[in-house]
Amino acid sequence: MESNDRDRILLAGLLFTVLLSQVLIYPGIAGLVDALGAETELDASMWFLASEFMGYIALVTLWGLASDRIGRRRPLIVIGAVGGAIGYALVPLLAVGWGVTFDALLVIRFTQGALTIGAFSLAMTMLMDLPGGHGRNMGAAGIAIGLGTGLGAPLGGILSTIDPIAPMLAASGLLLLVGIGTVTVADRTPRATESIMATIGGIRRTPALVLPYAFGLIDRLTAGFFALIGTLYFQAEFGLTYFETGIMLSLFFFPFAMFQYPLGMLSDRIGRTVPVLLGSGLYGIGVIGVGIAPRVELAGLAMIAVGILGALMAPATMALVTDLAPATDRGTAMGGFNLFGSLGFLCGFLIGGTVVDRFDFLTAFLVAGGLEILVALVAIPLFIRFNIATRVERVS
């Protein structure tokens, strides 16, 4: 096996493990916040998930800038993964063993998120550094992300049934494995020759990056929406258990994983425009379809369709970042993409929670899906303006 293929597999494995650790808590989030001392369900769940992504937003670009500047990503991934593992373990330890208040735990959760995003974003950037086609590399990232989330959902449901805090402890152990596994991967980081401010200026001189950033934001908004609102909706509307909720979430994540690699390679052949624009528009319709499905079986079929459509657009969107960014700015560019993605996750929690609180679940699904469709429509003239079709790296 060539070293590039070996490292592609190893890096995909690291991404898989990070996402697996993150998703473990989603199916049983209501029971978890109750075990940690929260007094309400929806608001506490919303803020427990949101605080992690606030940490993501706070540091994700700094991780990318630092790796570009020092010309090393591997040691930073180790620091982020081990730090995140400590944070995951501290939350239940402080709550159960020391009686720390839920509000104080949110600060630990914020710090854990700020560290974990370094491992996630830089592992993805190391995949970008590999030769062989950006669509192929981002397809590998996508299948790892999809499998991690797909397996994490049902596994998290099982762990939550055993003990509400078990997913937190399992997540801690998984991130420790990420820290250990990272040392086996070759570091191919191109060393930046300009200052940090010049690097930031270079990103500003590439305005076309606004397109993958915008789609990254809205795509992750729907993911965050499903993580919180979808979970509570399936349990409230259809009476699903934690495990059954995990299975329902995996109906999206498994096809999302399985189709990403071939569809990522397809985008290397045909370009990013059709997968991103068409995929996003149909994806938004699918999100609405989940919310209007009258029976759990139909909702499950809609989740499968949404997963396939997500696999069409996600690797093409990530690969577009690589197409547009200079090699020495990739860490910063991917950090920016993950910044907007994390902001999208946060908006998914906050917007979804607010709409459900003031209106109902159906309205929340209409808003989430409608926003995805709106972004796809608004982006059409921008794709033409920036000549996106002529700026894609194609491989023979």
Protein Blocks (a to p, Z undefined) as FASTA:
>chain_A
ZZklmmmmmmmmmmmmmmmmmmmmmmmmmmmmmmnopabfklmmmmmmmmmmmmmmmmmm
mmmmmmmmnopaklmmmmmmmmmmmmmmmmmmmmmmnopafklmmmmmmmmmmmmmmmmm
mmmmmmmmpghijklmmmmmmmmmmmmmmmmmmmmmmmmmmpmklmmmmmmmmmmmmmmm
mmmpccfbdcdfbdfklmmmmmmmmmmlmmmmmmmmmmmmmmmmmmmmmmmmmmmmnopa
fklmmmmmmmmmmmmmmmmmmmmmmmmmnojklmmmmmmmmmmmmmmmmmmpmbfklmmm
mmmmmmmmmmmmmmmmmmmmmmmpcfklmmmmmmmmmmmmmmmmmmmmmmmmmmmmmmcm
klmmmmmmmmmmmmmmmmmmmmmmnommlmcccdZZ
